[in-house]
Amino acid sequence: MSVALILVTGTAAAIAAYIRSRFFAPTLKFPNKEKWITKKGYAGKLLRRDADREVFMAGALCNYEALMFFSCADTLPFHPFPGTYYHDTLYPPFMNPTTLDVVRSKCHFRPSDIVIATYPKCGTTLTQQIVLTLLADGEKELVKEPMALSKWIELEVCKEGPTTSHDAIAAFEAWQPDPATQRKPPARRVIKTHAPSHLAPWIGGANGIPEHGKVVIITRNPADACVSMWNHARDIPSFEYSELFEHFLSELYLQGKVESGDFWR
């Protein structure tokens, strides 16, 4: 078994962002925001303005070193993030818990498989593109649709609904990558998942990785991942989410009440 861990941005900045945002962001009020930002040496970026509040994110040297928010409101309304709870983790609304149970009892992690395991918005598609291009021996024209060539296992088995889940799981188990897209036979399956380790979508979970199986784990500065997920949630109609970033950060993201749960678990 091989596991590769890739850290996209600096750990120190990530820790600083978490501490500042977790303990200070929800209630700080600064009457003179511009003066404070200038005094501290930050370049404040206005994320959103509505009738009674302004939301800023402070950055240092073009790197998200800190998250600070300023609001006229002391409390925030609660708007849950739409989704489906599977055990202790929130999944996208199209996931079916019964189907996911079957996946974890029926699907195999093959010794030739390469699994890309990420928290959402941490560079998944880029990593799929890199891994598939390596398998294509650098011939990028063979990797035109990385998300089709590297399947998201949970989506594949849940997208048609629970009534066809057994057929979908059987189809996924029978799936073989097109050998024409790879230059190093035998062709290897490249699989994507956003599941936490204790809900790994194959028989045996994290303990079921075979000796020669490969797992590539990608992580990212949580400040950047948080901003990206906020935009992602607002862009996808099925999430039905349109709140301010201030709400998303303090009421959902830092509470682990977003897609794939807590970033730090």
C-alpha angles and dihedrals in degrees: 000000000000125000122186121193118200120189109200099195140014121301095213091056091048093052092047091050092050096048095047097043096041098051106026112024103079100058110025116123123187116180091197103043098165093052092049093049092049092047092052093047098243129134104228118217118203108223101178141350127196136160099297110014146043123207120207133183117202121214133186123212091344090299122109098242097152140018115214126167132192123201140166088219123083094197133035129219116249116241112168119224108248114243148102122277114226108188102312099337131086113232129187114282094254093062118103118211094208091053091047089054090054091048091056091051100041111030120087130213102222121211089241095051124112113204121197106204118188144153105244118277094020100114102288099146093044090053091048089053092049096047094045092047090052090052088049088055091243097309097136093183087071091061103062098138110029095175090055093046093045107045127210099231098207093048093047093057098038104040096088095047133255096291091070098033096111091052090047092051091048089050091050092050090051093047116119123181118247105264089212089070094057132058099196110070139245094053113240129213114241109202131188128210137168093192120127113245095260090056098043106160102238139069111295095012116223089349091054097070107123123232096263098032118121127221121186112195118196125194135174142192101289092223091062093041090052094053091047093050091049090056090044092052092049093047098053114075095207090066091058090205126143106150129133120274089245090064093043093053102044102030102035118011098045090043093054091242096132136086109309093009128243117016091212098054 
